[in-house]
Amino acid sequence: KEFDSTSITRNIETRLGQGEFRKQLIALWGKCSVTEYARLDLLIASHIKPWRDSSNIERIDRFNGLLLTPNIDKLFDSGYISFLDNGEIIISSALSSGEIIGLDLEKIQGLTHIYPENKSYLQFHRKEIFRK
């Protein structure tokens, strides 16, 4: 498939924006936003309000992001967990009690910190992504 110069430029800008987004999340959180796991090369820069639903400004807004371990990222992106405005975790009823225990979710309190600017993104996640 051929790409025109506009497509190539857009792809490069997108990738640069994602790298900058990750750097901003590392500067903001420093470790996993939930577990405090600190090995940065294993953490994922996760959007709270998904990329596909975000404006260009929201896509690079550090407050639209969490730094997460891969298992927490997958659960969050898939809507099996979310967080209240105070940072407390909520777990989808789509997960059985055995799955919750197997994933160690009963041990997770929630976000280690909450910024006021996170709240509108968390509200979107709870309304549009979270599986009640």
Sequence and secondary structure as in RCSB ss.txt:
>XXXX:A:sequence
KEFDSTSITRNIETRLGQGEFRKQLIALWGKCSVTEYARLDLLIASHIKPWRDSSNIERIDRFNGLLLTPNIDKL
FDSGYISFLDNGEIIISSALSSGEIIGLDLEKIQGLTHIYPENKSYLQFHRKEIFRK
>XXXX:A:secstr
    HHHHHHHHHHHHHHHHHHHHHHHHHSS TTT    GGG EEEESS GGGS HHHHH GGGEEEE HHHHHH
HHTTSEEE TTSBEEE TTS HHHHHHTTGGG  B S   GGGHHHHHHIIIII   
